């Protein structure tokens, strides 16, 4: 127990925010783009559709720019490696702080099935919304605010305001 509390004394959310800011600067410097996750999932989906139905992918307006002859594979994107790094970093961090376990985080008042259905539904909404909004909240808020874009600040207000408003309707899943 003492080892765990000793490790936790070094955890500082302000330091984590500072490091994320440094990563944002590095991302803009080396790639010309900010941080975000939805682009990786889009690349994976495009590569999947291309593998299953290449003729459809090369004719569909959404997929065609990424699967044209001579173009790089959609999986050859730095965003794929960013998301893989986030996953690996989360596993390493959880293991280091003795929090690595595989369970369904939920309220005791709901079943695992209900929680997993809600998670899948939320993931689908995130995927659709991130494509309609041309990016995820990380790309909108963090990257937008990093370049002082008004859309980043409006996005911050909309995401958190919408989250608080919507939380009322799904609170029974957690309370």
DRENPA-3360 file (N, C-alpha, C; in nm, 2 decimals, always signed):
BEGIN
1 = XXXXXXXX = +0.08/-0.12/+0.00/+0.00/+0.00/+0.00/+0.09/+0.13/+0.00 ~ +0.20/+0.12/+0.07/+0.28/+0.24/+0.08/+0.34/+0.27/-0.05 ~ +0.38/+0.16/-0.13/+0.44/+0.18/-0.27/+0.34/+0.26/-0.36 ~ +0.21/+0.22/-0.35/+0.11/+0.29/-0.43/+0.09/+0.43/-0.39 ~ +0.09/+0.47/-0.26/+0.07/+0.61/-0.22/+0.20/+0.69/-0.26 ~ +0.31/+0.62/-0.25/+0.44/+0.69/-0.29/+0.43/+0.73/-0.44 ~ +0.38/+0.64/-0.52/+0.37/+0.67/-0.66/+0.27/+0.78/-0.69 ~ +0.16/+0.78/-0.62/+0.05/+0.88/-0.64/+0.09/+1.02/-0.60;
9 = XXXXXXXX = +0.19/+1.03/-0.51/+0.23/+1.16/-0.47/+0.30/+1.24/-0.59 ~ +0.34/+1.17/-0.69/+0.40/+1.24/-0.81/+0.30/+1.27/-0.91 ~ +0.18/+1.23/-0.90/+0.07/+1.26/-1.00/+0.03/+1.40/-0.98 ~ +0.03/+1.48/-1.09/-0.01/+1.62/-1.08/-0.08/+1.65/-1.21 ~ -0.21/+1.68/-1.20/-0.29/+1.71/-1.32/-0.24/+1.84/-1.40 ~ -0.19/+1.93/-1.32/-0.13/+2.05/-1.39/-0.01/+2.02/-1.47 ~ +0.07/+1.93/-1.42/+0.19/+1.89/-1.50/+0.14/+1.81/-1.62 ~ +0.04/+1.73/-1.61/-0.02/+1.66/-1.73/-0.07/+1.75/-1.83;
17 = XXXXXXXX = -0.14/+1.86/-1.79/-0.19/+1.96/-1.88/-0.07/+2.03/-1.95 ~ +0.03/+2.06/-1.88/+0.15/+2.13/-1.93/+0.21/+2.04/-2.04 ~ +0.23/+1.91/-2.01/+0.29/+1.82/-2.10/+0.20/+1.80/-2.23 ~ +0.07/+1.80/-2.21/-0.02/+1.80/-2.33/+0.00/+1.92/-2.41 ~ +0.02/+2.03/-2.35/+0.04/+2.16/-2.42/+0.17/+2.15/-2.50 ~ +0.28/+2.09/-2.44/+0.40/+2.07/-2.51/+0.38/+1.98/-2.63 ~ +0.30/+1.87/-2.61/+0.28/+1.78/-2.72/+0.20/+1.85/-2.83 ~ +0.11/+1.94/-2.80/+0.04/+2.01/-2.90/+0.14/+2.10/-2.99;
25 = XXXXXXXX = +0.23/+2.17/-2.92/+0.33/+2.25/-2.99/+0.41/+2.16/-3.08 ~ +0.45/+2.04/-3.03/+0.53/+1.95/-3.11/+0.45/+1.90/-3.23 ~ +0.32/+1.87/-3.21/+0.24/+1.82/-3.32/+0.23/+1.93/-3.43 ~ +0.21/+2.05/-3.39/+0.20/+2.16/-3.49/+0.33/+2.18/-3.56 ~ +0.44/+2.17/-3.49/+0.57/+2.19/-3.55/+0.61/+2.08/-3.65 ~ +0.59/+1.95/-3.61/+0.64/+1.84/-3.69/+0.54/+1.80/-3.80 ~ +0.40/+1.82/-3.77/+0.31/+1.77/-3.87/+0.22/+1.88/-3.93 ~ +0.22/+2.00/-3.87/+0.14/+2.10/-3.92/-0.01/+2.09/-3.88;
33 = XXXXXXXX = -0.04/+1.99/-3.79/-0.17/+1.97/-3.74/-0.17/+1.95/-3.59 ~ -0.28/+1.98/-3.53/-0.30/+1.96/-3.39/-0.33/+1.82/-3.35 ~ -0.36/+1.79/-3.23/-0.39/+1.66/-3.18/-0.54/+1.63/-3.19 ~ -0.57/+1.51/-3.21/-0.71/+1.46/-3.22/-0.72/+1.31/-3.25 ~ -0.83/+1.25/-3.22/-0.84/+1.11/-3.24/-0.93/+1.06/-3.35 ~ -1.02/+1.14/-3.39/-1.12/+1.09/-3.49/-1.06/+1.06/-3.63 ~ -0.95/+1.13/-3.66/-0.89/+1.11/-3.79/-0.83/+0.97/-3.80 ~ -0.79/+0.91/-3.69/-0.73/+0.77/-3.69/-0.85/+0.67/-3.72;
41 = XXXXXXXX = -0.96/+0.69/-3.65/-1.07/+0.60/-3.67/-1.13/+0.61/-3.81 ~ -1.12/+0.73/-3.87/-1.17/+0.75/-4.01/-1.07/+0.68/-4.10 ~ -0.94/+0.69/-4.08/-0.84/+0.62/-4.16/-0.86/+0.47/-4.15 ~ -0.89/+0.41/-4.04/-0.91/+0.27/-4.02/-1.04/+0.23/-4.10 ~ -1.15/+0.31/-4.08/-1.27/+0.28/-4.15/-1.25/+0.28/-4.31 ~ -1.18/+0.38/-4.36/-1.15/+0.39/-4.50/-1.07/+0.27/-4.55 ~ -0.97/+0.23/-4.47/-0.89/+0.12/-4.51/-0.97/-0.01/-4.51 ~ -1.06/-0.02/-4.41/-1.15/-0.14/-4.40/-1.25/-0.15/-4.52;
49 = XXXXXXXX = -1.31/-0.04/-4.56/-1.40/-0.04/-4.67/-1.32/-0.07/-4.80 ~ -1.20/-0.01/-4.81/-1.12/-0.03/-4.93/-1.08/-0.18/-4.94 ~ -1.05/-0.24/-4.83/-1.01/-0.39/-4.83/-1.13/-0.48/-4.87 ~ -1.25/-0.44/-4.83/-1.37/-0.52/-4.85/-1.43/-0.49/-4.99 ~ -1.44/-0.36/-5.03/-1.51/-0.32/-5.15/-1.43/-0.21/-5.22 ~ -1.32/-0.25/-5.28/-1.23/-0.15/-5.34/-1.30/-0.07/-5.45 ~ -1.38/-0.13/-5.54/-1.45/-0.06/-5.64/-1.55/+0.05/-5.59 ~ -1.62/+0.01/-5.48/-1.71/+0.11/-5.42/-1.63/+0.22/-5.36;
57 = XXXXXXXX = -1.52/+0.19/-5.29/-1.44/+0.29/-5.22/-1.38/+0.39/-5.32 ~ -1.33/+0.34/-5.44/-1.27/+0.44/-5.53/-1.37/+0.52/-5.60 ~ -1.50/+0.48/-5.60/-1.61/+0.56/-5.67/-1.68/+0.65/-5.57 ~ -1.68/+0.62/-5.44/-1.76/+0.70/-5.34/-1.68/+0.83/-5.31 ~ -1.75/+0.94/-5.31/-1.69/+1.07/-5.29/-1.61/+1.08/-5.15 ~ -1.67/+1.01/-5.05/-1.61/+1.02/-4.92/-1.47/+0.94/-4.91 ~ -1.47/+0.83/-4.98/-1.35/+0.74/-4.97/-1.25/+0.77/-5.08 ~ -1.29/+0.81/-5.19/-1.21/+0.82/-5.31/-1.08/+0.89/-5.29;
65 = XXXXXXXX = -1.08/+1.01/-5.23/-0.95/+1.08/-5.22/-0.84/+1.00/-5.14 ~ -0.88/+0.91/-5.06/-0.79/+0.83/-4.98/-0.75/+0.70/-5.04 ~ -0.82/+0.66/-5.14/-0.79/+0.53/-5.20/-0.76/+0.53/-5.35 ~ -0.72/+0.65/-5.40/-0.69/+0.67/-5.54/-0.56/+0.59/-5.57 ~ -0.54/+0.55/-5.69/-0.42/+0.48/-5.74/-0.30/+0.57/-5.71 ~ -0.20/+0.51/-5.65/-0.07/+0.58/-5.62/-0.07/+0.66/-5.49 ~ -0.19/+0.66/-5.43/-0.19/+0.73/-5.30/-0.15/+0.64/-5.19 ~ -0.10/+0.70/-5.08/-0.05/+0.62/-4.96/-0.17/+0.55/-4.90;
73 = XXXXXXXX = -0.14/+0.44/-4.83/-0.25/+0.37/-4.75/-0.31/+0.46/-4.65 ~ -0.44/+0.46/-4.63/-0.50/+0.54/-4.52/-0.44/+0.51/-4.38 ~ -0.38/+0.39/-4.37/-0.32/+0.35/-4.24/-0.19/+0.41/-4.22 ~ -0.13/+0.47/-4.32/+0.00/+0.54/-4.31/-0.02/+0.68/-4.27 ~ -0.08/+0.70/-4.16/-0.11/+0.83/-4.10/-0.05/+0.84/-3.96 ~ +0.00/+0.95/-3.93/+0.06/+0.97/-3.79/-0.05/+0.96/-3.69 ~ -0.18/+0.99/-3.73/-0.29/+0.98/-3.63/-0.31/+0.84/-3.58 ~ -0.28/+0.74/-3.66/-0.29/+0.60/-3.62/-0.19/+0.58/-3.51;
81 = XXXXXXXX = -0.07/+0.62/-3.53/+0.03/+0.60/-3.43/+0.01/+0.68/-3.30 ~ -0.06/+0.80/-3.32/-0.09/+0.88/-3.20/-0.19/+0.80/-3.11 ~ -0.30/+0.75/-3.17/-0.40/+0.67/-3.10/-0.34/+0.55/-3.04 ~ -0.25/+0.48/-3.11/-0.19/+0.36/-3.06/-0.10/+0.40/-2.94 ~ -0.03/+0.51/-2.95/+0.05/+0.56/-2.84/-0.04/+0.60/-2.71 ~ -0.15/+0.65/-2.74/-0.24/+0.68/-2.63/-0.29/+0.56/-2.56 ~ -0.32/+0.45/-2.63/-0.37/+0.33/-2.58/-0.25/+0.26/-2.50 ~ -0.13/+0.26/-2.56/-0.02/+0.20/-2.49/+0.02/+0.28/-2.37;
89 = XXXXXXXX = +0.01/+0.41/-2.37/+0.04/+0.49/-2.26/-0.06/+0.47/-2.14 ~ -0.19/+0.45/-2.18/-0.29/+0.43/-2.08/-0.26/+0.30/-2.01 ~ -0.23/+0.19/-2.09/-0.20/+0.06/-2.03/-0.08/+0.06/-1.94 ~ +0.03/+0.13/-1.98/+0.15/+0.14/-1.90/+0.12/+0.22/-1.77 ~ +0.05/+0.33/-1.78/+0.02/+0.41/-1.67/-0.06/+0.33/-1.57 ~ -0.17/+0.26/-1.62/-0.25/+0.18/-1.53/-0.17/+0.07/-1.46 ~ -0.09/+0.01/-1.53/+0.00/-0.10/-1.47/+0.09/-0.04/-1.37 ~ +0.15/+0.07/-1.40/+0.25/+0.13/-1.31/+0.18/+0.17/-1.18;
97 = XXXXXXXX = +0.06/+0.22/-1.18/-0.01/+0.27/-1.06/-0.11/+0.16/-1.01 ~ -0.09/+0.04/-1.05/-0.16/-0.08/-1.00/-0.31/-0.06/-1.02 ~ -0.35/-0.01/-1.13/-0.50/+0.01/-1.16/-0.54/-0.07/-1.29 ~ -0.45/-0.16/-1.33/-0.48/-0.23/-1.45/-0.57/-0.35/-1.42 ~ -0.69/-0.33/-1.47/-0.79/-0.44/-1.45/-0.89/-0.43/-1.56 ~ -0.95/-0.54/-1.59/-1.05/-0.54/-1.70/-1.19/-0.56/-1.64 ~ -1.26/-0.46/-1.63/-1.40/-0.46/-1.57/-1.48/-0.36/-1.64 ~ -1.61/-0.36/-1.62/-1.71/-0.26/-1.67/-1.73/-0.16/-1.57;
105 = XXXXXXXX = -1.69/-0.04/-1.59/-1.72/+0.07/-1.50/-1.86/+0.12/-1.51 ~ -1.93/+0.11/-1.40/-2.08/+0.14/-1.41/-2.13/+0.16/-1.27 ~ -2.25/+0.22/-1.26/-2.32/+0.23/-1.14/-2.37/+0.09/-1.09 ~ -2.38/+0.07/-0.96/-2.43/-0.06/-0.92/-2.57/-0.09/-0.95 ~ -2.64/+0.02/-0.99/-2.79/+0.00/-1.02/-2.82/-0.04/-1.16 ~ -2.72/-0.06/-1.25/-2.75/-0.10/-1.38/-2.66/-0.23/-1.41 ~ -2.71/-0.30/-1.51/-2.64/-0.42/-1.55/-2.52/-0.39/-1.64 ~ -2.43/-0.49/-1.65/-2.32/-0.48/-1.75/-2.37/-0.46/-1.89;
113 = XXXXXXXX = -2.48/-0.53/-1.92/-2.54/-0.53/-2.05/-2.59/-0.39/-2.09 ~ -2.66/-0.32/-1.99/-2.71/-0.19/-2.01/-2.59/-0.09/-2.03 ~ -2.49/-0.11/-1.95/-2.37/-0.02/-1.96/-2.30/-0.03/-2.09 ~ -2.29/-0.16/-2.14/-2.22/-0.18/-2.27/-2.30/-0.13/-2.38 ~ -2.43/-0.15/-2.38/-2.52/-0.09/-2.48/-2.51/+0.06/-2.49 ~ -2.51/+0.12/-2.37/-2.50/+0.27/-2.36/-2.36/+0.31/-2.42 ~ -2.26/+0.24/-2.39/-2.12/+0.27/-2.44/-2.12/+0.26/-2.59 ~ -2.17/+0.15/-2.64/-2.17/+0.14/-2.79/-2.25/+0.25/-2.85;
121 = XXXXXXXX = -2.37/+0.28/-2.80/-2.45/+0.39/-2.86/-2.38/+0.52/-2.85 ~ -2.31/+0.55/-2.74/-2.24/+0.67/-2.72/-2.12/+0.68/-2.82 ~ -2.06/+0.56/-2.84/-1.95/+0.56/-2.94/-1.99/+0.58/-3.08 ~ -2.11/+0.53/-3.11/-2.17/+0.55/-3.25/-2.20/+0.70/-3.26 ~ -2.26/+0.76/-3.16/-2.29/+0.90/-3.17/-2.16/+0.99/-3.18 ~ -2.06/+0.95/-3.11/-1.93/+1.02/-3.12/-1.88/+1.01/-3.26 ~ -1.88/+0.89/-3.32/-1.83/+0.87/-3.45/-1.90/+0.95/-3.56 ~ -2.03/+0.95/-3.55/-2.11/+1.03/-3.64/-2.09/+1.18/-3.62;
129 = XXXXXXXX = -2.10/+1.22/-3.49/-2.08/+1.36/-3.46/-1.94/+1.41/-3.50 ~ -1.84/+1.33/-3.48/-1.71/+1.38/-3.52/-1.69/+1.40/-3.67 ~ -1.76/+1.32/-3.74/-1.75/+1.33/-3.89/-1.84/+1.45/-3.94 ~ -1.96/+1.47/-3.87/-2.04/+1.58/-3.91/-1.97/+1.71/-3.87 ~ -1.90/+1.71/-3.76/-1.83/+1.83/-3.71/-1.69/+1.84/-3.77 ~ -1.65/+1.75/-3.85/-1.52/+1.75/-3.92/-1.41/+1.74/-3.81 ~ -1.43/+1.66/-3.71/-1.33/+1.64/-3.61/-1.38/+1.61/-3.47 ~ -1.30/+1.56/-3.39/-1.35/+1.53/-3.25/-1.33/+1.65/-3.16;
137 = XXXXXXXX = -1.37/+1.63/-3.03/-1.35/+1.74/-2.94/-1.21/+1.77/-2.91 ~ -1.12/+1.68/-2.92/-0.98/+1.71/-2.90/-0.93/+1.80/-3.01 ~ -0.97/+1.77/-3.13/-0.93/+1.85/-3.25/-0.99/+1.99/-3.24 ~ -1.12/+1.99/-3.21/-1.19/+2.12/-3.20/-1.14/+2.21/-3.09 ~ -1.15/+2.15/-2.97/-1.12/+2.24/-2.85/-0.97/+2.26/-2.83 ~ -0.90/+2.15/-2.82/-0.76/+2.17/-2.78/-0.68/+2.23/-2.90 ~ -0.70/+2.18/-3.02/-0.62/+2.23/-3.13/-0.67/+2.37/-3.17 ~ -0.81/+2.39/-3.16/-0.87/+2.52/-3.19/-0.82/+2.63/-3.10;
145 = XXXXXXXX = -0.82/+2.59/-2.97/-0.78/+2.69/-2.87/-0.63/+2.72/-2.88 ~ -0.56/+2.62/-2.92/-0.41/+2.63/-2.93/-0.37/+2.74/-3.03 ~ -0.45/+2.75/-3.14/-0.43/+2.85/-3.24/-0.52/+2.98/-3.22 ~ -0.58/+2.98/-3.10/-0.67/+3.10/-3.06/-0.79/+3.12/-3.16 ~ -0.84/+3.00/-3.21/-0.96/+3.01/-3.30/-1.09/+3.03/-3.22 ~ -1.17/+3.11/-3.26/-1.30/+3.13/-3.19/-1.38/+3.00/-3.19 ~ -1.37/+2.92/-3.29/-1.44/+2.80/-3.29/-1.40/+2.70/-3.18 ~ -1.28/+2.71/-3.14/-1.23/+2.63/-3.02/-1.30/+2.67/-2.89;
153 = XXXXXXXX = -1.32/+2.80/-2.87/-1.38/+2.85/-2.75/-1.53/+2.82/-2.76 ~ -1.59/+2.84/-2.87/-1.74/+2.81/-2.89/-1.76/+2.66/-2.87 ~ -1.67/+2.58/-2.92/-1.68/+2.43/-2.91/-1.67/+2.39/-2.76 ~ -1.58/+2.45/-2.69/-1.56/+2.42/-2.54/-1.69/+2.45/-2.47 ~ -1.76/+2.56/-2.49/-1.88/+2.60/-2.43/-1.99/+2.50/-2.47 ~ -2.00/+2.47/-2.60/-2.10/+2.38/-2.65/-2.09/+2.24/-2.60 ~ -1.96/+2.19/-2.59/-1.94/+2.05/-2.55/-1.97/+2.04/-2.40 ~ -1.92/+2.12/-2.32/-1.95/+2.11/-2.18/-2.09/+2.15/-2.14;
161 = XXXXXXXX = -2.14/+2.25/-2.21/-2.28/+2.29/-2.18/-2.38/+2.18/-2.23 ~ -2.35/+2.12/-2.34/-2.43/+2.01/-2.39/-2.42/+1.89/-2.30 ~ -2.30/+1.86/-2.25/-2.28/+1.75/-2.16/-2.36/+1.77/-2.03 ~ -2.35/+1.88/-1.98/-2.43/+1.91/-1.85/-2.58/+1.90/-1.88 ~ -2.63/+1.95/-1.99/-2.77/+1.94/-2.02/-2.81/+1.80/-2.05 ~ -2.73/+1.72/-2.12/-2.77/+1.59/-2.15/-2.76/+1.49/-2.03 ~ -2.67/+1.53/-1.94/-2.64/+1.44/-1.82/-2.77/+1.42/-1.74 ~ -2.86/+1.52/-1.74/-2.98/+1.51/-1.66/-3.06/+1.39/-1.71;
169 = XXXXXXX = -3.06/+1.36/-1.84/-3.14/+1.26/-1.89/-3.08/+1.12/-1.88 ~ -2.95/+1.11/-1.86/-2.89/+0.98/-1.85/-2.83/+0.96/-1.70 ~ -2.86/+1.04/-1.61/-2.81/+1.03/-1.48/-2.84/+0.90/-1.41 ~ -2.96/+0.84/-1.44/-2.99/+0.72/-1.38/-2.90/+0.60/-1.41 ~ -2.83/+0.62/-1.52/-2.73/+0.52/-1.55/-2.61/+0.52/-1.46 ~ -2.59/+0.63/-1.39/-2.48/+0.65/-1.30/-2.51/+0.66/-1.15 ~ -2.63/+0.71/-1.12/-2.67/+0.74/-0.98/-2.73/+0.62/-0.92;
% end
